Amino acid sequence: MANGAEQPLPHFDVATCADFARDLLGAKDRADVEGHLTTCPECAATARWLSAVRAFGVADQQYEPSAEALEHARGLFAIERPRAIVTSS
Amino acid sequence: MIPTAPGSSDALDEGAADAILVRACLDGNAEAWAAVMGKYKRLIYSIPIKFGAQPDDAAEIFQSVCADLVAELPKLRRHEALKPWLMRVTRHKTLHWKTQVRRESLWAQAADASDALAMADGAGAKLLEDVQREQALREAIASLPPRCREMVRLLFYEQPPLPYNEVARRLGLATGSIGFIRGRCLKKLRARLKTAGF
């Protein structure tokens, strides 16, 4: 380098990091981002939280109760409608 | 009178505070009960699933917890204690289910008891930590403005991931305008996750 100092690489924007987390990048772009993440803690942190949200979002689908179970739970309220306990002063 | 304006912080939706939802439930508001279900259904259901229950058993535990909640809601002294209450009761019912299932199987009863204890103490504690962390993420997403919330769900929950033109179509946006809105929504989500300790 001319001045001997290493120039910091420009950060990837959050949209690119989101695409990386969502596995939407082509092979070359993905390799570019992966290479950058090894040297840029800031972008690595961004990619990490977006990947965590992505992993959570996909996994969370398995914790959705069936429509029947939800319907039953909603119906409970109509039958057993709770009332605040009124205490006399 | 409880405000219910959509998108406001006091709206009776998944983003509302527990104290507001519980108070509204006790006032007989079915919308508030639906919001409690929306907010906590996955937290409740995830506990038996993580402990190894099949969907039918998990659904039974889910319904049983909801029935207890309706009955116990008036006695919930601190309304903000709803989440710990749900976790405690669901865990208890799950461990009870697990012990029963093991007893009915060919496993030795001594092994059953030690398994249940191990699940209650060691691995169980880790699972419940995961449950709490996942719920914090759900609540961070639920606290976003409605359109951002929907965008985050479309961007991150769909498998395979949706292309942007499809995300735009489902949100009723022009494809060209999605970049700006996505940037704002992700910024808001990041701020909420930081607040939630992520």
Chai-1 contact restraints between the chains, C-beta under 6 A:
chainA,res_idxA,chainB,res_idxB,connection_type,confidence,min_distance_angstrom,max_distance_angstrom,comment,restraint_id
A,V14,B,L186,contact,1.0,0.0,6.0,A-B,restraint_1
A,R22,B,P161,contact,1.0,0.0,6.0,A-B,restraint_2
A,L24,B,P161,contact,1.0,0.0,6.0,A-B,restraint_3
A,V53,B,F156,contact,1.0,0.0,6.0,A-B,restraint_4
A,R54,B,F156,contact,1.0,0.0,6.0,A-B,restraint_5
A,F56,B,L137,contact,1.0,0.0,6.0,A-B,restraint_6
A,G57,B,F156,contact,1.0,0.0,6.0,A-B,restraint_7
A,G57,B,Y157,contact,1.0,0.0,6.0,A-B,restraint_8
A,V58,B,Q159,contact,1.0,0.0,6.0,A-B,restraint_9
A,Y63,B,R42,contact,1.0,0.0,6.0,A-B,restraint_10
A,Y63,B,Y45,contact,1.0,0.0,6.0,A-B,restraint_11
A,Y63,B,S46,contact,1.0,0.0,6.0,A-B,restraint_12
A,P65,B,K41,contact,1.0,0.0,6.0,A-B,restraint_13
A,P65,B,Y45,contact,1.0,0.0,6.0,A-B,restraint_14
A,P65,B,A59,contact,1.0,0.0,6.0,A-B,restraint_15
A,P65,B,F62,contact,1.0,0.0,6.0,A-B,restraint_16
A,S66,B,A59,contact,1.0,0.0,6.0,A-B,restraint_17
A,A69,B,A59,contact,1.0,0.0,6.0,A-B,restraint_18
A,A69,B,F62,contact,1.0,0.0,6.0,A-B,restraint_19
A,A69,B,Q63,contact,1.0,0.0,6.0,A-B,restraint_20
A,H72,B,Q63,contact,1.0,0.0,6.0,A-B,restraint_21
A,A73,B,M37,contact,1.0,0.0,6.0,A-B,restraint_22
A,A73,B,C66,contact,1.0,0.0,6.0,A-B,restraint_23
A,L76,B,C66,contact,1.0,0.0,6.0,A-B,restraint_24
A,L76,B,A67,contact,1.0,0.0,6.0,A-B,restraint_25
A,L76,B,V70,contact,1.0,0.0,6.0,A-B,restraint_26
A,F77,B,A30,contact,1.0,0.0,6.0,A-B,restraint_27
A,F77,B,W33,contact,1.0,0.0,6.0,A-B,restraint_28
A,E80,B,V70,contact,1.0,0.0,6.0,A-B,restraint_29
A,R81,B,G28,contact,1.0,0.0,6.0,A-B,restraint_30
A,P82,B,L26,contact,1.0,0.0,6.0,A-B,restraint_31
A,P82,B,V70,contact,1.0,0.0,6.0,A-B,restraint_32
A,P82,B,L73,contact,1.0,0.0,6.0,A-B,restraint_33
A,P82,B,P74,contact,1.0,0.0,6.0,A-B,restraint_34
A,R83,B,P74,contact,1.0,0.0,6.0,A-B,restraint_35
A,A84,B,L26,contact,1.0,0.0,6.0,A-B,restraint_36
A,A84,B,P74,contact,1.0,0.0,6.0,A-B,restraint_37
A,I85,B,P74,contact,1.0,0.0,6.0,A-B,restraint_38
